[in-house]
Amino acid sequence: MPPGRPAPASRGDRPRLDRRPRRLPVRDRHGDEGIAAERGLAQTLSLPQAIGLGITIVVGSGLLIVPGLAYASVGSAALYVWILDAALVVPLLVVFAYLGARYPSAGGIAGFVGAAFGRRGGAATEVLLLGTFGLGIPAIAITGASYFAELVGGGTGAIAAATFVLLALSGAANVLGTRISGRMQQLLAVVLVLLLAGAAVAALLAGGGHGGHFASPVHAHTWGVAAAALGVVFFAFTGWEMLSFTAEEYRNPRRDFPLAIAGSFLAVLGLYLLVAFAVQSTLTRDEARHSRAPVGAMLGVAVGGGSGRFVAAVGVLIIAANLVGAVWAASRLVFASAREGLLPHVLTSISGRSVPAVSVAATTVGFGAVAIAHFLHVVSLQTLLRLAGQNFFILYGLSVVAFVRLTDRLSYRIFGLAALAITVVAMGTFGWTLLYPAVLLAVGAVAAAWGRPRAAEAEPA
């Protein structure tokens, strides 16, 4: 087909890419399209706000622990683990940037898959995402609450109370509107980067050179040793997929979405390398191995006592920032799923601040219910994290498959297949727990097939 010529109108045909970002059709529960103005989201998110959102979503509490784990695992080659994982995640970020710029939708990854494989594929992915966010985001809140309990010296009751307060505050922040919550995320990103980078620099000035040494990067053996800890560090580089759910709210998604991913990636990578370098420079390998909070131990070199409370306070701040971004993304998924007819229609309600307030409230309440199940010992924190973590790898894979399907360039398809190989290798280690995402995908596909006849019956002749 000649360049620039529109694709056939048939729903079964694969979409063709053009030079403009393609807003995915808005379809209500009765199958009517073309009502984006009525039930779409306001395009108010600026590039600096999007970069701040990317930073606060990705930089998690793991940064306070993972540098020590990597150092204890591979010793003098630890710094290079971060470089290798950064290189591995770049192809996935390119895929997200490409799809988010061309198919901006509140459905995020589900929107990408739906554009490539139709409504059934999109619905299956929506259910998988709901089952992933529904486990992972409450786990984030519980982790942040644990830091708070450590800060105030509380027990299980304090953790439970802090969990629900963090979730409620995250929901409230999102109801305020994208302008306010976007500025909030931008400010939180600046504060987090300055705090963590400042702690690393202070530790280096006070005790740099008293820790371990660094293996030479010119030897192949160094990189082979570093590769042994790739899995430990890789989860620190996840989270950018959450940005895809905000793409519909960008002022200029074609330009700004790739720049938001690139800008936040460079900021996060710089922060990670600085903290990892400081930990390795100020602590010995044995100190890192026996420390539950290596960043706190690193800071103790500079300020002595009180570093534990600093780390706990930073942990609460990091989690709070994570949750605001996570509830933002999850509520947009719920909104998009309702707009497509998968969830109740009331969830498409837009407030006067151009926010899907009902979806935000329902999302927050749902996360609270999962947290209650945890505190009633129905499900452990480890199970929540393990199932959510493996599902994100599967979602990466689905995004790459959609990318390969939607692009016509051979070079892009080869690039996509190389990115897919990363996720396939990771998924090979999950075992029987893959049954959980398999069931979610099947439920979504069946729900789409069941809902299609109902939509057809409801359409006017």
C-alpha positions in Angstrom: 0.0 0.0 0.0 1.5 3.4 -0.9 2.6 5.6 2.0 0.0 8.0 3.4 -2.9 6.0 1.9 -5.5 5.2 4.6 -6.1 1.7 5.6 -9.4 -0.1 4.8 -12.2 0.7 7.2 -12.9 -2.9 8.1 -12.4 -3.7 11.8 -10.5 -6.8 10.9 -7.8 -5.0 9.1 -4.6 -4.2 10.8 -4.1 -0.5 11.5 -1.6 1.4 9.5 0.8 3.9 10.9 0.7 7.5 9.7 2.6 10.6 10.7 0.0 11.7 13.3 -0.6 10.2 16.7 -3.7 8.0 16.3 -6.2 8.4 19.2 -7.8 5.0 19.6 -11.6 5.1 18.9 -13.7 5.7 22.0 -16.5 3.1 22.1 -19.2 3.0 24.7 -20.9 -0.1 26.1 -23.4 0.0 23.2 -20.6 0.0 20.5 -21.0 3.7 19.6 -17.8 5.4 18.5 -16.8 9.0 18.0 -17.6 10.4 21.5 -14.1 11.1 22.7 -15.0 14.7 23.4 -17.7 13.6 25.8 -15.9 10.8 27.7 -12.3 11.5 26.8 -9.7 12.9 29.3 -8.4 16.5 29.2 -5.0 16.9 27.5 -3.2 18.9 30.2 -0.1 16.9 31.0 3.1 18.9 30.2 6.5 17.4 29.4 8.1 18.4 32.7 5.2 16.9 34.6 5.4 13.7 32.6 9.1 13.4 33.3 8.5 13.9 37.0 5.7 11.2 36.9 8.1 8.8 35.2 10.7 9.3 37.8 8.4 8.9 40.8 6.8 5.8 39.3 10.1 4.0 38.6 12.2 5.0 41.6 10.9 2.7 44.2 11.8 1.7 47.7 13.9 -1.1 46.2 16.6 1.6 45.6 17.2 1.6 49.3 18.0 -2.1 49.3 19.0 -3.3 45.9 22.4 -1.6 45.6 23.5 -3.6 48.7 22.1 -6.8 47.4 23.9 -6.4 44.1 27.2 -5.5 45.8 26.9 -8.5 48.2 26.2 -10.8 45.3 28.9 -9.9 42.8 31.3 -7.7 44.7 33.6 -5.4 42.8 31.5 -5.9 39.6 28.3 -4.6 41.1 28.3 -1.2 39.4 28.4 -2.8 36.0 25.2 -4.8 36.8 23.3 -1.5 36.7 24.8 -0.6 33.3 23.9 -4.0 31.9 20.3 -3.8 33.1 20.0 -0.3 31.7 21.1 -1.6 28.3 18.6 -4.5 28.5 15.7 -2.2 29.3 16.4 0.3 26.5 14.7 -1.8 23.7 11.6 -2.2 25.8 11.5 1.6 26.4 11.9 2.2 22.7 8.8 0.0 22.1 6.7 1.9 24.7 7.8 5.2 23.3 6.9 4.2 19.8 3.5 2.9 20.7 2.6 5.6 23.2 3.4 8.3 20.7 1.3 6.7 17.9 -1.5 5.1 19.9 -2.1 7.4 23.0 -4.9 5.9 25.1 -6.0 5.7 28.7 -5.9 1.9 28.1 -2.2 2.0 27.9 -0.8 -1.5 27.1 -4.3 -2.8 26.5 -4.9 -0.1 24.0 -1.7 -1.1 22.1 -2.7 -4.8 22.1 -6.3 -3.8 21.0 -4.9 -1.7 18.1 -2.9 -4.7 17.0 -5.3 -7.6 17.6 -8.8 -6.2 18.0 -11.2 -5.9 20.9 -10.7 -9.5 22.1 -7.0 -9.0 22.5 -7.5 -5.7 24.2 -10.0 -7.0 26.7 -7.8 -10.0 27.6 -5.0 -7.6 28.3 -7.3 -5.3 30.3 -8.2 -8.1 32.6 -4.5 -9.2 33.0 -3.7 -5.6 33.9 -6.5 -5.3 36.4 -5.3 -8.6 38.0 -1.7 -7.2 38.0 -2.4 -3.7 39.4 -4.8 -5.2 41.9 -2.0 -7.2 43.5 1.1 -5.0 42.9 -0.2 -1.6 44.0 -1.5 -2.7 47.4 1.8 -4.4 48.0 3.5 -1.1 47.3 1.3 0.6 49.9 2.0 -2.1 52.5 5.8 -1.7 51.9 5.5 2.0 52.4 3.5 1.5 55.6 6.2 -0.7 56.9 8.7 2.1 56.5 6.3 4.4 58.4 6.0 1.9 61.2 9.8 1.7 61.4 9.9 5.5 61.5 7.5 5.8 64.4 8.3 2.5 66.2 4.9 1.0 65.5 3.8 -2.6 64.9 1.3 -4.4 62.7 -1.5 -2.0 63.7 0.5 0.9 62.6 1.4 -0.8 59.3 -2.3 -1.5 58.6 -3.4 2.0 59.4 -0.6 3.6 57.4 -1.5 1.4 54.4 -5.0 2.7 54.2 -3.9 6.3 54.8 -1.4 6.1 52.0 -4.0 4.6 49.6 -6.6 7.3 50.6 -4.1 10.1 50.1 -3.1 8.7 46.7 -6.7 8.6 45.6 -7.4 12.1 47.0 -4.3 13.5 45.1 -5.7 12.1 41.9 -9.1 13.5 42.3 -7.6 17.0 42.5 -7.0 16.9 38.7 -4.1 16.2 36.4 -2.8 19.8 36.6 -2.4 19.6 40.4 -1.3 16.0 40.6 1.1 16.5 37.7 2.8 19.4 39.5 2.8 17.4 42.7 4.7 14.5 40.9 7.1 17.0 39.4 7.9 18.4 42.8 8.2 15.0 44.4 10.6 13.9 41.7 12.9 16.9 42.3 12.8 16.3 46.1 13.5 12.5 45.7 16.4 13.0 43.3 18.0 15.8 45.5 17.6 13.8 48.7 19.1 10.5 47.3 21.8 12.2 45.3 22.6 14.4 48.2 23.0 11.4 50.5 25.2 9.7 48.0 27.5 12.7 47.5 27.7 13.3 51.3 28.7 9.7 51.9 31.3 9.9 49.1 32.8 13.2 50.5 32.9 11.7 54.1 34.0 8.1 53.4 34.7 7.6 49.7 37.5 5.2 49.1 37.1 3.3 52.4 34.9 0.6 50.9 35.5 -2.0 48.3 37.3 -1.6 44.9 35.9 -1.6 41.4 36.7 -4.4 38.9 38.2 -3.2 35.6 35.6 -2.8 32.9 38.0 -3.7 30.1 38.0 -7.4 31.1 35.2 -9.6 29.7 35.3 -11.6 33.0 34.0 -8.5 34.9 30.9 -8.3 32.8 30.3 -12.1 33.1 30.4 -11.8 36.9 28.1 -8.8 36.7 25.6 -10.8 34.6 24.9 -13.1 37.5 23.1 -10.3 39.4 20.9 -9.1 36.5 17.7 -10.4 38.0 18.4 -8.8 41.3 18.6 -5.3 39.8 16.2 -5.5 36.8 13.1 -4.8 38.8 14.6 -1.4 39.7 14.1 -0.6 36.0 10.4 -1.5 35.7 7.6 1.1 35.9 7.8 2.9 32.6 5.0 0.8 31.3 2.7 2.7 33.8 3.3 5.9 31.8 1.5 4.4 28.8 -1.9 4.8 30.7 -1.4 8.6 30.9 -0.7 9.1 27.1 -4.2 10.2 26.4 -3.7 13.2 28.7 -0.5 14.6 27.0 -0.8 17.9 25.3 1.3 16.6 22.4 1.7 12.8 22.8 3.6 12.3 19.5 6.4 14.6 20.7 6.2 14.5 24.5 5.7 10.8 25.3 9.0 9.6 23.9 10.7 12.6 25.4 9.1 11.8 28.8 10.4 8.3 28.7 13.9 9.3 27.6 14.2 12.2 30.1 13.0 10.1 33.1 15.2 7.2 32.0 18.3 9.4 32.0 17.5 10.9 35.3 16.8 7.6 36.9 19.9 5.9 35.5 22.1 8.8 36.7 20.6 8.5 40.2 21.0 4.7 40.3 24.6 4.8 39.2 25.5 7.5 41.7 23.9 5.6 44.6 25.4 2.3 43.6 28.8 3.9 43.2 28.5 5.5 46.6 27.5 2.3 48.3 30.4 0.4 46.8 32.8 3.2 47.6 31.9 3.6 51.3 31.0 0.1 52.4 32.9 -3.2 52.3 31.2 -6.2 50.7 30.7 -7.8 54.1 29.1 -4.6 55.4 26.7 -4.6 52.5 25.9 -8.3 52.9 24.9 -7.9 56.5 23.1 -4.5 56.2 19.3 -4.5 55.8 19.5 -0.9 54.6 22.7 -0.3 52.7 21.8 3.2 51.8 21.4 3.9 55.5 24.7 2.3 56.2 26.3 4.4 53.5 24.8 7.6 54.9 25.9 6.5 58.4 29.5 7.0 57.2 28.7 10.7 56.6 26.3 11.5 59.4 26.6 8.7 62.0 23.6 7.9 64.0 20.1 8.8 62.8 20.6 7.5 59.3 18.1 4.7 59.9 15.3 7.3 60.4 16.4 9.2 57.4 16.1 6.1 55.2 12.7 5.2 56.7 11.4 8.8 56.0 12.8 8.7 52.4 11.1 5.2 52.0 7.7 6.6 53.0 8.2 9.6 50.6 9.2 7.3 47.7 6.2 5.0 48.3 3.8 7.9 48.5 5.1 9.2 45.2 4.9 5.7 43.7 1.3 5.3 44.8 0.1 8.6 43.4 1.4 7.6 40.0 0.2 4.1 40.3 -3.3 5.0 41.2 -3.3 7.5 38.4 -2.3 4.8 35.9 -4.7 2.1 37.3 -7.7 4.5 37.4 -7.2 5.3 33.8 -7.1 1.6 33.0 -10.4 1.2 34.8 -11.9 4.2 33.0 -10.8 2.9 29.6 -12.1 -0.6 30.4 -15.5 0.8 31.3 -15.5 3.0 28.2 -15.0 -0.1 26.2 -17.9 -1.9 28.0 -15.8 -4.4 30.0 -16.6 -2.7 33.4 -19.8 -0.9 34.6 -20.6 2.2 32.6 -20.7 4.5 35.7 -16.9 4.3 35.9 -16.7 6.5 32.8 -18.0 9.5 34.7 -15.7 12.6 34.4 -15.6 15.2 37.1 -15.5 18.9 36.7 -11.7 18.7 37.0 -11.6 16.4 33.9 -10.8 13.4 36.1 -12.4 10.0 36.1 -13.3 10.5 39.8 -15.5 7.4 40.1 -12.8 5.2 38.6 -10.2 6.7 41.0 -12.5 6.0 44.0 -13.3 2.4 42.8 -9.6 1.7 42.2 -8.6 3.0 45.6 -11.4 1.0 47.4 -10.4 -2.2 45.4 -6.7 -1.8 46.5 -7.9 -1.4 50.1 -9.9 -4.6 49.9 -6.7 -6.5 48.8 -4.8 -4.9 51.6 -7.5 -6.1 54.1 -7.1 -9.6 52.7 -3.3 -9.4 53.4 -3.8 -8.3 57.0 -6.3 -11.1 57.5 -3.5 -13.5 56.3 -5.4 -14.5 53.2 -2.5 -13.6 51.0 1.2 -12.8 51.8 3.1 -9.8 50.7 5.6 -12.1 48.9 2.8 -13.7 46.9 1.4 -10.3 45.9 4.8 -9.1 44.7 5.7 -12.4 43.0 2.5 -12.6 40.9 2.5 -8.9 40.0 6.2 -9.0 39.0 5.8 -12.0 36.7 2.7 -10.4 35.1 4.6 -7.3 34.2 7.1 -9.4 32.2 4.2 -10.9 30.3 2.7 -7.4 29.7 6.1 -6.3 28.3 6.0 -9.3 26.0 2.4 -8.4 24.8 3.5 -4.8 24.1 6.4 -6.0 22.0 4.2 -8.4 20.1 1.8 -5.5 19.4 4.7 -3.4 18.2 5.9 -6.1 15.8 2.3 -6.4 14.5 1.7 -2.7 14.1 4.9 -1.7 12.3 5.6 -2.4 8.7 9.4 -1.9 8.7 11.5 -5.0 8.7 14.2 -3.4 10.8 11.6 -2.4 13.5 10.3 -6.0 13.5 13.8 -7.4 14.0 14.3 -4.9 16.8 11.0 -6.0 18.4 11.8 -9.6 18.2 15.1 -9.0 20.0 13.3 -7.1 22.7 10.8 -10.0 23.0 13.6 -12.4 23.6 14.4 -10.6 26.8 10.9 -11.2 28.2 10.7 -14.8 27.0 13.9 -15.7 28.8 12.6 -14.1 32.0 9.2 -15.8 31.8 10.9 -19.2 31.5 11.7 -19.0 35.2 8.2 -18.5 36.5 6.8 -22.1 36.6 3.3 -23.0 37.7 2.4 -19.4 38.7 2.0 -18.6 35.0 -1.5 -20.2 35.5 -2.6 -17.0 37.1 -2.0 -14.7 34.1 -3.3 -17.5 31.8 -6.6 -17.5 33.6 -6.9 -13.7 33.5 -6.2 -13.6 29.7 -8.8 -16.3 29.1 -11.4 -14.5 31.2 -10.8 -11.3 29.3 -11.1 -13.0 25.9 -14.4 -14.7 26.9 -15.8 -11.5 28.3 -15.1 -9.7 25.1 -16.7 -12.5 23.0 -19.8 -12.5 25.4 -20.2 -8.8 25.3 -20.0 -8.4 21.5 -23.4 -9.9 20.8 -25.0 -7.7 23.5 -23.4 -4.6 22.0 -24.7 -5.6 18.6 -28.2 -6.1 19.9 -28.1 -2.7 21.5 -27.0 -0.8 18.4 -29.8 0.9 16.4 -30.6 -0.6 13.1 
